[in-house]
């Protein structure tokens, strides 16, 4: 539980949320996640295959 698969819409990378690089953007208070492959920020959740 809690291991969510993500997919980068920019390069097609797939992996677990825990693998993503995270930075805390103080301006908005949101945590932004980055693709470890291309550095893209367009990361989507993949629906579990269950």
mmCIF entry with sequence, helices, sheets and N, C-alpha, C, O atoms, coordinates in Angstrom:
data_MODEL
# 
_entry.id   MODEL 
# 
_entity.id                         1 
_entity.type                       polymer 
_entity.pdbx_number_of_molecules   1 
# 
_entity_poly.entity_id                      1 
_entity_poly.type                           'polypeptide(L)' 
_entity_poly.nstd_linkage                   no 
_entity_poly.nstd_monomer                   no 
_entity_poly.pdbx_seq_one_letter_code       
;(UNK)(UNK)(UNK)(UNK)(UNK)(UNK)(UNK)(UNK)(UNK)(UNK)(UNK)(UNK)(UNK)(UNK)(UNK)(UNK)
(UNK)(UNK)(UNK)(UNK)(UNK)(UNK)(UNK)(UNK)(UNK)(UNK)(UNK)(UNK)(UNK)(UNK)(UNK)(UNK)
(UNK)(UNK)(UNK)(UNK)(UNK)(UNK)(UNK)(UNK)(UNK)(UNK)(UNK)(UNK)(UNK)(UNK)(UNK)(UNK)
(UNK)(UNK)
;
_entity_poly.pdbx_seq_one_letter_code_can   XXXXXXXXXXXXXXXXXXXXXXXXXXXXXXXXXXXXXXXXXXXXXXXXXX 
_entity_poly.pdbx_strand_id                 A 
# 
loop_
_entity_poly_seq.entity_id 
_entity_poly_seq.num 
_entity_poly_seq.mon_id 
_entity_poly_seq.hetero 
1 1  UNK n 
1 2  UNK n 
1 3  UNK n 
1 4  UNK n 
1 5  UNK n 
1 6  UNK n 
1 7  UNK n 
1 8  UNK n 
1 9  UNK n 
1 10 UNK n 
1 11 UNK n 
1 12 UNK n 
1 13 UNK n 
1 14 UNK n 
1 15 UNK n 
1 16 UNK n 
1 17 UNK n 
1 18 UNK n 
1 19 UNK n 
1 20 UNK n 
1 21 UNK n 
1 22 UNK n 
1 23 UNK n 
1 24 UNK n 
1 25 UNK n 
1 26 UNK n 
1 27 UNK n 
1 28 UNK n 
1 29 UNK n 
1 30 UNK n 
1 31 UNK n 
1 32 UNK n 
1 33 UNK n 
1 34 UNK n 
1 35 UNK n 
1 36 UNK n 
1 37 UNK n 
1 38 UNK n 
1 39 UNK n 
1 40 UNK n 
1 41 UNK n 
1 42 UNK n 
1 43 UNK n 
1 44 UNK n 
1 45 UNK n 
1 46 UNK n 
1 47 UNK n 
1 48 UNK n 
1 49 UNK n 
1 50 UNK n 
# 
_struct_asym.id          A 
_struct_asym.entity_id   1 
# 
_struct_conf.conf_type_id            HELX_P 
_struct_conf.id                      HELX_P1 
_struct_conf.pdbx_PDB_helix_id       AA1 
_struct_conf.beg_label_comp_id       UNK 
_struct_conf.beg_label_asym_id       A 
_struct_conf.beg_label_seq_id        17 
_struct_conf.pdbx_beg_PDB_ins_code   ? 
_struct_conf.end_label_comp_id       UNK 
_struct_conf.end_label_asym_id       A 
_struct_conf.end_label_seq_id        19 
_struct_conf.pdbx_end_PDB_ins_code   ? 
_struct_conf.beg_auth_comp_id        UNK 
_struct_conf.beg_auth_asym_id        A 
_struct_conf.beg_auth_seq_id         17 
_struct_conf.end_auth_comp_id        UNK 
_struct_conf.end_auth_asym_id        A 
_struct_conf.end_auth_seq_id         19 
_struct_conf.pdbx_PDB_helix_class    5 
_struct_conf.details                 ? 
_struct_conf.pdbx_PDB_helix_length   3 
# 
_struct_conf_type.id          HELX_P 
_struct_conf_type.criteria    ? 
_struct_conf_type.reference   ? 
# 
loop_
_struct_sheet.id 
_struct_sheet.type 
_struct_sheet.number_strands 
_struct_sheet.details 
AA1 ? 3 ? 
AA2 ? 2 ? 
# 
loop_
_struct_sheet_order.sheet_id 
_struct_sheet_order.range_id_1 
_struct_sheet_order.range_id_2 
_struct_sheet_order.offset 
_struct_sheet_order.sense 
AA1 1 2 ? anti-parallel 
AA1 2 3 ? anti-parallel 
AA2 1 2 ? anti-parallel 
# 
loop_
_struct_sheet_range.sheet_id 
_struct_sheet_range.id 
_struct_sheet_range.beg_label_comp_id 
_struct_sheet_range.beg_label_asym_id 
_struct_sheet_range.beg_label_seq_id 
_struct_sheet_range.pdbx_beg_PDB_ins_code 
_struct_sheet_range.end_label_comp_id 
_struct_sheet_range.end_label_asym_id 
_struct_sheet_range.end_label_seq_id 
_struct_sheet_range.pdbx_end_PDB_ins_code 
_struct_sheet_range.beg_auth_comp_id 
_struct_sheet_range.beg_auth_asym_id 
_struct_sheet_range.beg_auth_seq_id 
_struct_sheet_range.end_auth_comp_id 
_struct_sheet_range.end_auth_asym_id 
_struct_sheet_range.end_auth_seq_id 
AA1 1 UNK A 14 ? UNK A 16 ? UNK A 14 UNK A 16 
AA1 2 UNK A 5  ? UNK A 8  ? UNK A 5  UNK A 8  
AA1 3 UNK A 43 ? UNK A 45 ? UNK A 43 UNK A 45 
AA2 1 UNK A 21 ? UNK A 25 ? UNK A 21 UNK A 25 
AA2 2 UNK A 30 ? UNK A 34 ? UNK A 30 UNK A 34 
# 
loop_
_atom_site.group_PDB 
_atom_site.id 
_atom_site.type_symbol 
_atom_site.label_atom_id 
_atom_site.label_alt_id 
_atom_site.label_comp_id 
_atom_site.label_asym_id 
_atom_site.label_entity_id 
_atom_site.label_seq_id 
_atom_site.pdbx_PDB_ins_code 
_atom_site.Cartn_x 
_atom_site.Cartn_y 
_atom_site.Cartn_z 
_atom_site.occupancy 
_atom_site.B_iso_or_equiv 
_atom_site.pdbx_formal_charge 
_atom_site.auth_seq_id 
_atom_site.auth_comp_id 
_atom_site.auth_asym_id 
_atom_site.auth_atom_id 
_atom_site.pdbx_PDB_model_num 
ATOM 1   N N  . UNK A 1 1  ? 0.844  -1.201 0.000   1.00 0.00 ? 1  UNK A N  1 
ATOM 2   C CA . UNK A 1 1  ? 0.000  0.000  0.000   1.00 0.00 ? 1  UNK A CA 1 
ATOM 3   C C  . UNK A 1 1  ? 0.883  1.256  0.000   1.00 0.00 ? 1  UNK A C  1 
ATOM 4   O O  . UNK A 1 1  ? 1.968  1.271  0.581   1.00 0.00 ? 1  UNK A O  1 
ATOM 5   N N  . UNK A 1 2  ? 0.406  2.269  -0.642  1.00 0.00 ? 2  UNK A N  1 
ATOM 6   C CA . UNK A 1 2  ? 1.118  3.539  -0.619  1.00 0.00 ? 2  UNK A CA 1 
ATOM 7   C C  . UNK A 1 2  ? 2.192  3.668  -1.697  1.00 0.00 ? 2  UNK A C  1 
ATOM 8   O O  . UNK A 1 2  ? 2.784  4.734  -1.867  1.00 0.00 ? 2  UNK A O  1 
ATOM 9   N N  . UNK A 1 3  ? 2.439  2.572  -2.426  1.00 0.00 ? 3  UNK A N  1 
ATOM 10  C CA . UNK A 1 3  ? 3.423  2.650  -3.507  1.00 0.00 ? 3  UNK A CA 1 
ATOM 11  C C  . UNK A 1 3  ? 2.691  2.950  -4.808  1.00 0.00 ? 3  UNK A C  1 
ATOM 12  O O  . UNK A 1 3  ? 2.229  2.040  -5.495  1.00 0.00 ? 3  UNK A O  1 
ATOM 13  N N  . UNK A 1 4  ? 2.589  4.220  -5.135  1.00 0.00 ? 4  UNK A N  1 
ATOM 14  C CA . UNK A 1 4  ? 1.835  4.625  -6.315  1.00 0.00 ? 4  UNK A CA 1 
ATOM 15  C C  . UNK A 1 4  ? 2.750  4.712  -7.526  1.00 0.00 ? 4  UNK A C  1 
ATOM 16  O O  . UNK A 1 4  ? 3.812  5.331  -7.472  1.00 0.00 ? 4  UNK A O  1 
ATOM 17  N N  . UNK A 1 5  ? 2.330  4.089  -8.611  1.00 0.00 ? 5  UNK A N  1 
ATOM 18  C CA . UNK A 1 5  ? 3.093  4.184  -9.848  1.00 0.00 ? 5  UNK A CA 1 
ATOM 19  C C  . UNK A 1 5  ? 2.804  5.509  -10.535 1.00 0.00 ? 5  UNK A C  1 
ATOM 20  O O  . UNK A 1 5  ? 1.662  5.967  -10.585 1.00 0.00 ? 5  UNK A O  1 
ATOM 21  N N  . UNK A 1 6  ? 3.848  6.107  -11.055 1.00 0.00 ? 6  UNK A N  1 
ATOM 22  C CA . UNK A 1 6  ? 3.741  7.380  -11.750 1.00 0.00 ? 6  UNK A CA 1 
ATOM 23  C C  . UNK A 1 6  ? 4.253  7.223  -13.172 1.00 0.00 ? 6  UNK A C  1 
ATOM 24  O O  . UNK A 1 6  ? 5.046  6.330  -13.472 1.00 0.00 ? 6  UNK A O  1 
ATOM 25  N N  . UNK A 1 7  ? 3.783  8.108  -14.037 1.00 0.00 ? 7  UNK A N  1 
ATOM 26  C CA . UNK A 1 7  ? 4.290  8.127  -15.408 1.00 0.00 ? 7  UNK A CA 1 
ATOM 27  C C  . UNK A 1 7  ? 4.541  9.567  -15.820 1.00 0.00 ? 7  UNK A C  1 
ATOM 28  O O  . UNK A 1 7  ? 3.698  10.441 -15.620 1.00 0.00 ? 7  UNK A O  1 
ATOM 29  N N  . UNK A 1 8  ? 5.714  9.802  -16.397 1.00 0.00 ? 8  UNK A N  1 
ATOM 30  C CA . UNK A 1 8  ? 6.035  11.125 -16.916 1.00 0.00 ? 8  UNK A CA 1 
ATOM 31  C C  . UNK A 1 8  ? 5.407  11.288 -18.291 1.00 0.00 ? 8  UNK A C  1 
ATOM 32  O O  . UNK A 1 8  ? 5.658  10.487 -19.191 1.00 0.00 ? 8  UNK A O  1 
ATOM 33  N N  . UNK A 1 9  ? 4.589  12.328 -18.454 1.00 0.00 ? 9  UNK A N  1 
ATOM 34  C CA . UNK A 1 9  ? 3.927  12.570 -19.731 1.00 0.00 ? 9  UNK A CA 1 
ATOM 35  C C  . UNK A 1 9  ? 4.895  13.133 -20.771 1.00 0.00 ? 9  UNK A C  1 
ATOM 36  O O  . UNK A 1 9  ? 4.585  13.160 -21.962 1.00 0.00 ? 9  UNK A O  1 
ATOM 37  N N  . UNK A 1 10 ? 6.061  13.581 -20.322 1.00 0.00 ? 10 UNK A N  1 
ATOM 38  C CA . UNK A 1 10 ? 7.014  14.185 -21.250 1.00 0.00 ? 10 UNK A CA 1 
ATOM 39  C C  . UNK A 1 10 ? 7.935  13.162 -21.901 1.00 0.00 ? 10 UNK A C  1 
ATOM 40  O O  . UNK A 1 10 ? 8.211  13.248 -23.098 1.00 0.00 ? 10 UNK A O  1 
ATOM 41  N N  . UNK A 1 11 ? 8.421  12.180 -21.111 1.00 0.00 ? 11 UNK A N  1 
ATOM 42  C CA . UNK A 1 11 ? 9.378  11.223 -21.682 1.00 0.00 ? 11 UNK A CA 1 
ATOM 43  C C  . UNK A 1 11 ? 8.911  9.779  -21.592 1.00 0.00 ? 11 UNK A C  1 
ATOM 44  O O  . UNK A 1 11 ? 9.532  8.887  -22.170 1.00 0.00 ? 11 UNK A O  1 
ATOM 45  N N  . UNK A 1 12 ? 7.813  9.543  -20.866 1.00 0.00 ? 12 UNK A N  1 
ATOM 46  C CA . UNK A 1 12 ? 7.282  8.193  -20.795 1.00 0.00 ? 12 UNK A CA 1 
ATOM 47  C C  . UNK A 1 12 ? 7.866  7.343  -19.676 1.00 0.00 ? 12 UNK A C  1 
ATOM 48  O O  . UNK A 1 12 ? 7.543  6.161  -19.554 1.00 0.00 ? 12 UNK A O  1 
ATOM 49  N N  . UNK A 1 13 ? 8.735  7.949  -18.852 1.00 0.00 ? 13 UNK A N  1 
ATOM 50  C CA . UNK A 1 13 ? 9.302  7.223  -17.708 1.00 0.00 ? 13 UNK A CA 1 
ATOM 51  C C  . UNK A 1 13 ? 8.193  6.738  -16.790 1.00 0.00 ? 13 UNK A C  1 
ATOM 52  O O  . UNK A 1 13 ? 7.192  7.425  -16.583 1.00 0.00 ? 13 UNK A O  1 
ATOM 53  N N  . UNK A 1 14 ? 8.387  5.537  -16.238 1.00 0.00 ? 14 UNK A N  1 
ATOM 54  C CA . UNK A 1 14 ? 7.445  5.023  -15.251 1.00 0.00 ? 14 UNK A CA 1 
ATOM 55  C C  . UNK A 1 14 ? 8.207  4.533  -14.038 1.00 0.00 ? 14 UNK A C  1 
ATOM 56  O O  . UNK A 1 14 ? 9.303  3.986  -14.163 1.00 0.00 ? 14 UNK A O  1 
ATOM 57  N N  . UNK A 1 15 ? 7.633  4.729  -12.871 1.00 0.00 ? 15 UNK A N  1 
ATOM 58  C CA . UNK A 1 15 ? 8.268  4.254  -11.653 1.00 0.00 ? 15 UNK A CA 1 
ATOM 59  C C  . UNK A 1 15 ? 7.400  4.557  -10.456 1.00 0.00 ? 15 UNK A C  1 
ATOM 60  O O  . UNK A 1 15 ? 6.283  5.059  -10.587 1.00 0.00 ? 15 UNK A O  1 
ATOM 61  N N  . UNK A 1 16 ? 7.929  4.246  -9.282  1.00 0.00 ? 16 UNK A N  1 
ATOM 62  C CA . UNK A 1 16 ? 7.196  4.491  -8.055  1.00 0.00 ? 16 UNK A CA 1 
ATOM 63  C C  . UNK A 1 16 ? 7.384  5.925  -7.602  1.00 0.00 ? 16 UNK A C  1 
ATOM 64  O O  . UNK A 1 16 ? 8.408  6.552  -7.875  1.00 0.00 ? 16 UNK A O  1 
ATOM 65  N N  . UNK A 1 17 ? 6.380  6.432  -6.906  1.00 0.00 ? 17 UNK A N  1 
ATOM 66  C CA . UNK A 1 17 ? 6.427  7.804  -6.419  1.00 0.00 ? 17 UNK A CA 1 
ATOM 67  C C  . UNK A 1 17 ? 7.671  8.054  -5.568  1.00 0.00 ? 17 UNK A C  1 
ATOM 68  O O  . UNK A 1 17 ? 8.226  9.152  -5.576  1.00 0.00 ? 17 UNK A O  1 
ATOM 69  N N  . UNK A 1 18 ? 8.104  7.025  -4.835  1.00 0.00 ? 18 UNK A N  1 
ATOM 70  C CA . UNK A 1 18 ? 9.262  7.161  -3.952  1.00 0.00 ? 18 UNK A CA 1 
ATOM 71  C C  . UNK A 1 18 ? 10.552 7.445  -4.725  1.00 0.00 ? 18 UNK A C  1 
ATOM 72  O O  . UNK A 1 18 ? 11.516 7.957  -4.156  1.00 0.00 ? 18 UNK A O  1 
ATOM 73  N N  . UNK A 1 19 ? 10.571 7.115  -6.014  1.00 0.00 ? 19 UNK A N  1 
ATOM 74  C CA . UNK A 1 19 ? 11.770 7.317  -6.824  1.00 0.00 ? 19 UNK A CA 1 
ATOM 75  C C  . UNK A 1 19 ? 11.884 8.747  -7.350  1.00 0.00 ? 19 UNK A C  1 
ATOM 76  O O  . UNK A 1 19 ? 12.949 9.162  -7.807  1.00 0.00 ? 19 UNK A O  1 
ATOM 77  N N  . UNK A 1 20 ? 10.791 9.489  -7.284  1.00 0.00 ? 20 UNK A N  1 
ATOM 78  C CA . UNK A 1 20 ? 10.776 10.825 -7.863  1.00 0.00 ? 20 UNK A CA 1 
ATOM 79  C C  . UNK A 1 20 ? 11.569 11.811 -7.018  1.00 0.00 ? 20 UNK A C  1 
ATOM 80  O O  . UNK A 1 20 ? 11.621 11.706 -5.793  1.00 0.00 ? 20 UNK A O  1 
ATOM 81  N N  . UNK A 1 21 ? 12.178 12.758 -7.692  1.00 0.00 ? 21 UNK A N  1 
ATOM 82  C CA . UNK A 1 21 ? 12.842 13.851 -7.001  1.00 0.00 ? 21 UNK A CA 1 
ATOM 83  C C  . UNK A 1 21 ? 11.781 14.852 -6.569  1.00 0.00 ? 21 UNK A C  1 
ATOM 84  O O  . UNK A 1 21 ? 10.888 15.197 -7.344  1.00 0.00 ? 21 UNK A O  1 
ATOM 85  N N  . UNK A 1 22 ? 11.885 15.316 -5.323  1.00 0.00 ? 22 UNK A N  1 
ATOM 86  C CA . UNK A 1 22 ? 10.892 16.263 -4.819  1.00 0.00 ? 22 UNK A CA 1 
ATOM 87  C C  . UNK A 1 22 ? 11.578 17.531 -4.337  1.00 0.00 ? 22 UNK A C  1 
ATOM 88  O O  . UNK A 1 22 ? 12.658 17.488 -3.748  1.00 0.00 ? 22 UNK A O  1 
ATOM 89  N N  . UNK A 1 23 ? 10.934 18.653 -4.598  1.00 0.00 ? 23 UNK A N  1 
ATOM 90  C CA . UNK A 1 23 ? 11.372 19.909 -4.016  1.00 0.00 ? 23 UNK A CA 1 
ATOM 91  C C  . UNK A 1 23 ? 10.159 20.575 -3.403  1.00 0.00 ? 23 UNK A C  1 
ATOM 92  O O  . UNK A 1 23 ? 9.041  20.432 -3.898  1.00 0.00 ? 23 UNK A O  1 
ATOM 93  N N  . UNK A 1 24 ? 10.383 21.297 -2.330  1.00 0.00 ? 24 UNK A N  1 
ATOM 94  C CA . UNK A 1 24 ? 9.280  21.993 -1.688  1.00 0.00 ? 24 UNK A CA 1 
ATOM 95  C C  . UNK A 1 24 ? 9.279  23.433 -2.177  1.00 0.00 ? 24 UNK A C  1 
ATOM 96  O O  . UNK A 1 24 ? 10.171 24.214 -1.845  1.00 0.00 ? 24 UNK A O  1 
ATOM 97  N N  . UNK A 1 25 ? 8.272  23.776 -2.968  1.00 0.00 ? 25 UNK A N  1 
ATOM 98  C CA . UNK A 1 25 ? 8.170  25.122 -3.526  1.00 0.00 ? 25 UNK A CA 1 
ATOM 99  C C  . UNK A 1 25 ? 7.490  26.034 -2.513  1.00 0.00 ? 25 UNK A C  1 
ATOM 100 O O  . UNK A 1 25 ? 6.273  25.984 -2.338  1.00 0.00 ? 25 UNK A O  1 
ATOM 101 N N  . UNK A 1 26 ? 8.290  26.870 -1.846  1.00 0.00 ? 26 UNK A N  1 
ATOM 102 C CA . UNK A 1 26 ? 7.773  27.711 -0.771  1.00 0.00 ? 26 UNK A CA 1 
ATOM 103 C C  . UNK A 1 26 ? 6.759  28.740 -1.261  1.00 0.00 ? 26 UNK A C  1 
ATOM 104 O O  . UNK A 1 26 ? 5.860  29.126 -0.515  1.00 0.00 ? 26 UNK A O  1 
ATOM 105 N N  . UNK A 1 27 ? 6.895  29.183 -2.499  1.00 0.00 ? 27 UNK A N  1 
ATOM 106 C CA . UNK A 1 27 ? 6.015  30.220 -3.023  1.00 0.00 ? 27 UNK A CA 1 
ATOM 107 C C  . UNK A 1 27 ? 4.551  29.782 -3.002  1.00 0.00 ? 27 UNK A C  1 
ATOM 108 O O  . UNK A 1 27 ? 3.667  30.559 -2.639  1.00 0.00 ? 27 UNK A O  1 
ATOM 109 N N  . UNK A 1 28 ? 4.303  28.534 -3.392  1.00 0.00 ? 28 UNK A N  1 
ATOM 110 C CA . UNK A 1 28 ? 2.926  28.053 -3.460  1.00 0.00 ? 28 UNK A CA 1 
ATOM 111 C C  . UNK A 1 28 ? 2.582  27.137 -2.296  1.00 0.00 ? 28 UNK A C  1 
ATOM 112 O O  . UNK A 1 28 ? 1.410  26.866 -2.035  1.00 0.00 ? 28 UNK A O  1 
ATOM 113 N N  . UNK A 1 29 ? 3.614  26.660 -1.593  1.00 0.00 ? 29 UNK A N  1 
ATOM 114 C CA . UNK A 1 29 ? 3.376  25.724 -0.508  1.00 0.00 ? 29 UNK A CA 1 
ATOM 115 C C  . UNK A 1 29 ? 3.125  24.310 -0.996  1.00 0.00 ? 29 UNK A C  1 
ATOM 116 O O  . UNK A 1 29 ? 2.824  23.418 -0.204  1.00 0.00 ? 29 UNK A O  1 
ATOM 117 N N  . UNK A 1 30 ? 3.247  24.106 -2.301  1.00 0.00 ? 30 UNK A N  1 
ATOM 118 C CA . UNK A 1 30 ? 3.030  22.784 -2.885  1.00 0.00 ? 30 UNK A CA 1 
ATOM 119 C C  . UNK A 1 30 ? 4.365  22.058 -3.031  1.00 0.00 ? 30 UNK A C  1 
ATOM 120 O O  . UNK A 1 30 ? 5.409  22.680 -3.228  1.00 0.00 ? 30 UNK A O  1 
ATOM 121 N N  . UNK A 1 31 ? 4.312  20.740 -2.931  1.00 0.00 ? 31 UNK A N  1 
ATOM 122 C CA . UNK A 1 31 ? 5.500  19.941 -3.206  1.00 0.00 ? 31 UNK A CA 1 
ATOM 123 C C  . UNK A 1 31 ? 5.476  19.560 -4.679  1.00 0.00 ? 31 UNK A C  1 
ATOM 124 O O  . UNK A 1 31 ? 4.541  18.910 -5.148  1.00 0.00 ? 31 UNK A O  1 
ATOM 125 N N  . UNK A 1 32 ? 6.502  19.966 -5.395  1.00 0.00 ? 32 UNK A N  1 
ATOM 126 C CA . UNK A 1 32 ? 6.585  19.679 -6.826  1.00 0.00 ? 32 UNK A CA 1 
ATOM 127 C C  . UNK A 1 32 ? 7.434  18.438 -7.037  1.00 0.00 ? 32 UNK A C  1 
ATOM 128 O O  . UNK A 1 32 ? 8.507  18.310 -6.448  1.00 0.00 ? 32 UNK A O  1 
ATOM 129 N N  . UNK A 1 33 ? 6.963  17.527 -7.868  1.00 0.00 ? 33 UNK A N  1 
ATOM 130 C CA . UNK A 1 33 ? 7.739  16.333 -8.172  1.00 0.00 ? 33 UNK A CA 1 
ATOM 131 C C  . UNK A 1 33 ? 8.301  16.414 -9.576  1.00 0.00 ? 33 UNK A C  1 
ATOM 132 O O  . UNK A 1 33 ? 7.674  16.958 -10.485 1.00 0.00 ? 33 UNK A O  1 
ATOM 133 N N  . UNK A 1 34 ? 9.498  15.862 -9.740  1.00 0.00 ? 34 UNK A N  1 
ATOM 134 C CA . UNK A 1 34 ? 10.207 15.918 -11.011 1.00 0.00 ? 34 UNK A CA 1 
ATOM 135 C C  . UNK A 1 34 ? 10.527 14.514 -11.485 1.00 0.00 ? 34 UNK A C  1 
ATOM 136 O O  . UNK A 1 34 ? 10.822 13.630 -10.681 1.00 0.00 ? 34 UNK A O  1 
ATOM 137 N N  . UNK A 1 35 ? 10.468 14.315 -12.783 1.00 0.00 ? 35 UNK A N  1 
ATOM 138 C CA . UNK A 1 35 ? 10.873 13.046 -13.377 1.00 0.00 ? 35 UNK A CA 1 
ATOM 139 C C  . UNK A 1 35 ? 12.383 12.868 -13.218 1.00 0.00 ? 35 UNK A C  1 
ATOM 140 O O  . UNK A 1 35 ? 13.141 13.773 -13.567 1.00 0.00 ? 35 UNK A O  1 
ATOM 141 N N  . UNK A 1 36 ? 12.842 11.711 -12.694 1.00 0.00 ? 36 UNK A N  1 
ATOM 142 C CA . UNK A 1 36 ? 14.283 11.488 -12.528 1.00 0.00 ? 36 UNK A CA 1 
ATOM 143 C C  . UNK A 1 36 ? 15.012 11.315 -13.865 1.00 0.00 ? 36 UNK A C  1 
ATOM 144 O O  . UNK A 1 36 ? 16.236 11.439 -13.922 1.00 0.00 ? 36 UNK A O  1 
ATOM 145 N N  . UNK A 1 37 ? 14.271 11.030 -14.932 1.00 0.00 ? 37 UNK A N  1 
ATOM 146 C CA . UNK A 1 37 ? 14.887 10.835 -16.246 1.00 0.00 ? 37 UNK A CA 1 
ATOM 147 C C  . UNK A 1 37 ? 15.103 12.152 -16.980 1.00 0.00 ? 37 UNK A C  1 
ATOM 148 O O  . UNK A 1 37 ? 16.225 12.487 -17.358 1.00 0.00 ? 37 UNK A O  1 
ATOM 149 N N  . UNK A 1 38 ? 14.011 12.899 -17.177 1.00 0.00 ? 38 UNK A N  1 
ATOM 150 C CA . UNK A 1 38 ? 14.103 14.094 -18.023 1.00 0.00 ? 38 UNK A CA 1 
ATOM 151 C C  . UNK A 1 38 ? 13.924 15.395 -17.236 1.00 0.00 ? 38 UNK A C  1 
ATOM 152 O O  . UNK A 1 38 ? 14.124 16.485 -17.772 1.00 0.00 ? 38 UNK A O  1 
ATOM 153 N N  . UNK A 1 39 ? 13.543 15.270 -15.956 1.00 0.00 ? 39 UNK A N  1 
ATOM 154 C CA . UNK A 1 39 ? 13.349 16.467 -15.154 1.00 0.00 ? 39 UNK A CA 1 
ATOM 155 C C  . UNK A 1 39 ? 12.006 17.134 -15.376 1.00 0.00 ? 39 UNK A C  1 
ATOM 156 O O  . UNK A 1 39 ? 11.747 18.213 -14.843 1.00 0.00 ? 39 UNK A O  1 
ATOM 157 N N  . UNK A 1 40 ? 11.142 16.488 -16.167 1.00 0.00 ? 40 UNK A N  1 
ATOM 158 C CA . UNK A 1 40 ? 9.828  17.054 -16.449 1.00 0.00 ? 40 UNK A CA 1 
ATOM 159 C C  . UNK A 1 40 ? 8.938  17.062 -15.218 1.00 0.00 ? 40 UNK A C  1 
ATOM 160 O O  . UNK A 1 40 ? 9.132  16.270 -14.295 1.00 0.00 ? 40 UNK A O  1 
ATOM 161 N N  . UNK A 1 41 ? 7.962  17.960 -15.208 1.00 0.00 ? 41 UNK A N  1 
ATOM 162 C CA . UNK A 1 41 ? 7.075  18.079 -14.050 1.00 0.00 ? 41 UNK A CA 1 
ATOM 163 C C  . UNK A 1 41 ? 5.673  17.568 -14.333 1.00 0.00 ? 41 UNK A C  1 
ATOM 164 O O  . UNK A 1 41 ? 4.798  17.646 -13.470 1.00 0.00 ? 41 UNK A O  1 
ATOM 165 N N  . UNK A 1 42 ? 5.449  17.043 -15.543 1.00 0.00 ? 42 UNK A N  1 
ATOM 166 C CA . UNK A 1 42 ? 4.110  16.555 -15.886 1.00 0.00 ? 42 UNK A CA 1 
ATOM 167 C C  . UNK A 1 42 ? 4.002  15.076 -15.527 1.00 0.00 ? 42 UNK A C  1 
ATOM 168 O O  . UNK A 1 42 ? 4.045  14.206 -16.397 1.00 0.00 ? 42 UNK A O  1 
ATOM 169 N N  . UNK A 1 43 ? 3.859  14.806 -14.221 1.00 0.00 ? 43 UNK A N  1 
ATOM 170 C CA . UNK A 1 43 ? 3.827  13.439 -13.717 1.00 0.00 ? 43 UNK A CA 1 
ATOM 171 C C  . UNK A 1 43 ? 2.390  13.066 -13.378 1.00 0.00 ? 43 UNK A C  1 
ATOM 172 O O  . UNK A 1 43 ? 1.711  13.779 -12.640 1.00 0.00 ? 43 UNK A O  1 
ATOM 173 N N  . UNK A 1 44 ? 1.936  11.947 -13.921 1.00 0.00 ? 44 UNK A N  1 
ATOM 174 C CA . UNK A 1 44 ? 0.567  11.491 -13.692 1.00 0.00 ? 44 UNK A CA 1 
ATOM 175 C C  . UNK A 1 44 ? 0.567  10.175 -12.928 1.00 0.00 ? 44 UNK A C  1 
ATOM 176 O O  . UNK A 1 44 ? 1.502  9.381  -13.030 1.00 0.00 ? 44 UNK A O  1 
ATOM 177 N N  . UNK A 1 45 ? -0.505 9.958  -12.155 1.00 0.00 ? 45 UNK A N  1 
ATOM 178 C CA . UNK A 1 45 ? -0.691 8.665  -11.509 1.00 0.00 ? 45 UNK A CA 1 
ATOM 179 C C  . UNK A 1 45 ? -1.114 7.631  -12.543 1.00 0.00 ? 45 UNK A C  1 
ATOM 180 O O  . UNK A 1 45 ? -1.894 7.923  -13.450 1.00 0.00 ? 45 UNK A O  1 
ATOM 181 N N  . UNK A 1 46 ? -0.590 6.424  -12.394 1.00 0.00 ? 46 UNK A N  1 
ATOM 182 C CA . UNK A 1 46 ? -1.077 5.308  -13.198 1.00 0.00 ? 46 UNK A CA 1 
ATOM 183 C C  . UNK A 1 46 ? -2.086 4.540  -12.366 1.00 0.00 ? 46 UNK A C  1 
ATOM 184 O O  . UNK A 1 46 ? -1.877 4.320  -11.173 1.00 0.00 ? 46 UNK A O  1 
ATOM 185 N N  . UNK A 1 47 ? -3.180 4.134  -12.991 1.00 0.00 ? 47 UNK A N  1 
ATOM 186 C CA . UNK A 1 47 ? -4.164 3.341  -12.270 1.00 0.00 ? 47 UNK A CA 1 
ATOM 187 C C  . UNK A 1 47 ? -3.580 1.969  -11.973 1.00 0.00 ? 47 UNK A C  1 
ATOM 188 O O  . UNK A 1 47 ? -2.954 1.364  -12.843 1.00 0.00 ? 47 UNK A O  1 
ATOM 189 N N  . UNK A 1 48 ? -3.776 1.471  -10.757 1.00 0.00 ? 48 UNK A N  1 
ATOM 190 C CA . UNK A 1 48 ? -3.282 0.130  -10.435 1.00 0.00 ? 48 UNK A CA 1 
ATOM 191 C C  . UNK A 1 48 ? -3.925 -0.924 -11.330 1.00 0.00 ? 48 UNK A C  1 
ATOM 192 O O  . UNK A 1 48 ? -5.101 -0.822 -11.679 1.00 0.00 ? 48 UNK A O  1 
ATOM 193 N N  . UNK A 1 49 ? -3.156 -1.920 -11.692 1.00 0.00 ? 49 UNK A N  1 
ATOM 194 C CA . UNK A 1 49 ? -3.639 -2.961 -12.601 1.00 0.00 ? 49 UNK A CA 1 
ATOM 195 C C  . UNK A 1 49 ? -4.368 -4.054 -11.837 1.00 0.00 ? 49 UNK A C  1 
ATOM 196 O O  . UNK A 1 49 ? -4.246 -5.232 -12.174 1.00 0.00 ? 49 UNK A O  1 
ATOM 197 N N  . UNK A 1 50 ? -5.117 -3.683 -10.823 1.00 0.00 ? 50 UNK A N  1 
ATOM 198 C CA . UNK A 1 50 ? -5.847 -4.662 -10.029 1.00 0.00 ? 50 UNK A CA 1 
ATOM 199 C C  . UNK A 1 50 ? -7.309 -4.432 -10.235 1.00 0.00 ? 50 UNK A C  1 
ATOM 200 O O  . UNK A 1 50 ? -8.133 -5.144 -9.661  1.00 0.00 ? 50 UNK A O  1 
# 
